[in-house]
Amino acid sequence: MRMTTVSAGLLHDVGKFSQRVRNEQRWKHEEFTEAFLRAFTEQLGEDSEKIITLAAAHHRAIADREGLIVKVADFLASAERRREVQPQIAPEKAALLALTSQVQLDKDPASLTFFPLRSFSLDESIFFPMPEKRTVDPDDYRKTWDEFAKTLHQLPQNLPLLVWQNLLFTYTHAIPSATPWEKEPEKRTTPDISLFHHAKLTAAIAACLTAFDDAGLSTGDLLHLRDLLSQFEEPDFVERLSQDPLASGKALCFLVRGDVAGIQSWIYRIARAEGEAHRRTAKRLRGRSFYLVLLTEAIAYWLCRQAQVPPCNILFCGGGVFDVLLPATEQVKSQLPEWATQLDEWLLEKFYGDLGVNIAWVEIAAADFYNFGNVYLRIAVELEKRKQHTFATMVGKPDFWFREVADICRFCDTTPFARADEPCEQCKLQESLGDALKEVGERDYIVWAISNAQKALATERGEQIVRFEALDCSVAIVSEETAKGIIKRWDGSGELIIRKRNDPKGWHQPLLWDCSKPVQAGIWWVATDAPVAKRDWRCPTKPADDPDATVREGEGLDFDEIAALSDGDDLIGVLKMDVDHLGTIFAVGVQPPSPSRIAELSGRMDAFFSAWLQNRCRLLTKEWQEQLPDDDERKGLVDNAFYILYAGGDDLMIIGPWNLTLVLAQCIRDDLTRYCGDNPNMTISAGIIFVKPKFPIHRFAVLAGEALEQSKDGGRNRITAFNATVSWDTYKQALDFGKELAQAIESKQMPRTFVHFLWHLYRTHVKEEKVNPLWAPLLHYMVARRLEEETIERLKLLERIPQLISERALPIALGYAILATRERARVAVGERLS
């Protein structure tokens, strides 16, 4: 009965979708909900009649416990709604307002943007919201509905809750849950929460409420909450809510936040053992980054299973952080500290203190849903307290401080391992993960096997299986053929979840491979792309006797080969970017800061970094490839020139050819600005450094982080490159000027020594605190002496150089020109340009 109620909560508003397709009779949406669900009773399973009754009755007078739970959950989820004076728009015409365009801190948003009504897609015309397009085209609902219904008709009976959740995401992510249809202007609802996120939150709250027995939360309590919450339109509603003992004093849920500790140092603590091919180091780095993604998700799922709630209770999971909504029952309250201790024990045993997880939680009463910003502030404070006491429960253990080991792995400098000539099991696993991730089009499925379902995973390729023993689950990255074999071996016990890599269209296909088994399916968003050779290629910067000098077709490029894709000098660019003030935005930047609104905003940001980013990398690579001459050996070599170390949540780290990385930073910033509707409150900062390919990984990660922090300290919404911190507009001007200088040098219109003169002039006369005015006559003298008048005029040197000097941006232009025109192999290994 518990999952039946949760399913009803998830599907309670699905009738709004069909209602907006055609509604000449002007039925209420709950009648459409009932009609829709009756059309798909087989997909609902044996409890279909009860699900239909509960889902369709949430706006009727009800008194039974399960119906009250759905009703109260819907009310609490609807605390998200914001009413304000705005144009009246019929439900079937209203577009979903992009929350990213209305975030407000200290500046007014530029303009409102709205999502096109389509099923979820990474197509640029669908992914990005459109400015001021408040209405959808007449046929949009019909087309999306037909696609939804067609997919459902193809699917087997008794669909699991997770499949329904993914269906709603795919087809209702751009449908507003409420629209400004009301006649009274001041009562019109802002359409900024998707039907998907409202439904998911309703289901999550329902899952928490169903965990209470009548002694913990009586039917009378639910009736009282229903009656009180139904008065939400009264002017003193929030005040009455705060004064009600049950609404303000009875905890219904816990917001639990987990934050994996030690991520940065663990990822980059990779040593290159003597004689090891650099290609293997790159694979392990990629595998390490992805392992942390799996670990974070595995812990979040484990907590949900421990509390007996479904995956819809994971409000957010990304970037090493997760938020889950758990029932505030006495049982969960007493077990939360025990679960945190179990995680500490396992992580300490497995990672020897290098990785841990800080778990914090706060209580949520009904009244808190109407002031959720305060909840986020409280959980942030609690988490900071926990961070001061990581592994506090383990300090008294006998082997906490010291553990006797024979030796440690030469490849990661972490794991106790006696063999000096081979990597430890963790390193082998991470290398195999790195291999599997690059095989886009081959290994496009990730399989989560939980409990007894782990027996179905094959052992002959065990190196690709990530086993989280303490969390009772395993993960494998596999091909379609292997995934089908896993389903065939599975006896139906436990849980088997198969997700398709970055495919919002065909993710449901595994459900059809064996309709007799309760397989779950979803989308696997992953931004772990890497350059893969499309043909054999001899790297021109490697010594002739290097056994690793040739990259074979289908192999991933190592850092030497990525650097060799650059123009001029063979350097790699290391780019780190991070959205500014995101914690503040979640707390006070959206009003009201409800769980749905935060989930909507964080989900959209994660979609940008996890899903869209690799599209951007490939689009830029395509543009670059098209510009290369036909006789350039780099032409047609790769579809993607960038190595995405990590991307998700609100930040990223990418390695690429130095010159393309400079351009990529600008492209990502421009894309994010467009995605957020030119909102001045939604900005991003970046830092770029340039190093030789064999520069130590942990060192370049630190240096890139320092460059990013320099941008943050400089006022945010900035980028640091060549040790110059500038605004994004100035950066674009400097980068364009640098390209023009390089072209002038290549075409013999400007001697390369002139750019070196400018570099020396800047270094000797321009300081952060003051500028020596003698630079001006020296510049005019050298320009007149060394350059033709036509070149001076065409490049506007006497206007652009002083401008970039005043903005402290000239090093970016000069650095680009110097590196782009430098012959290869002239910088000593490890040298850094700054």
Buried (B, 14 or more C-beta within 10 A) or exposed (E): EBBBBBBBBBBBBBBBBBBBBEBEEEBBBBBBBBBBBEEBBBBBBEBBEBBBBBBBBBBEEBEEBBBBBBBBBBBBBBBBBBBEEBEEBEBBBBBBBBBBBBBBBEEEBBEBBBBBBBBBBBEEEBBBBBBEBBBBEEEBBBBBBEBBBEBBEEBBBBBBBBBBBBBBBBBBBBBBBBBBBEEEEEEBBBBBBBBBBBBBBBBBBBBBBBBBEEEBBEEEBBBBBBEBBEEBEEEEBBEBBBEBEBBBEBBBBBBBBBBBBBBBBBBBBBBBBEEBEBBBBBBBBBBBBBBBBBBBBBBBBBBBBBBBBBBBBBBBBBBBBBBBBBBBBEEBBEBBEEBBBBBBBBBBEBBBBBBBBBBBBBBBBBBBBBBBBEBBBBBBEBBEEBEEEBBEBBEEEEEEEEEEEEEBBBBBEBBEBEEEEEBBEBBBBBBBBBBBBBBBEEBBBBBBBBEBBBBBBBEEEEBBBBBBEBBBBBBBBBBBEBBBBBBEEBEEEBBBBBBBBBBBBEBBBBBEBBEEBBBBBBBBBBBBBBBBBEEEBEBEBBEEEBEBBBBEEEBBBBBBBBBBBBBBBBBBBBBBBBBBBBEEBBBBBBEBBBBBBBBBBBBBBBBBBBBBBBBBBBBBBEEBBEEBEEEEEBEEBBBBBBBBBBBBBBBBBBBBBBBBBBBBBBBBBEBBBBBBBBBBBBBBBBBBBBBBBBBBBBBBBBBBBBBBBBBBEBEBBBBBBBBBBBBBEBBBBBBBBBBBBBBBBBEEBBEBEBBEBBBEBBEEBBEEEEBEEEBBEBBEEBBEEBBEEEBBEEBEBBEBBBBBBEBBBBBBBBBBBBBBBBEBEEBEEEEBBB
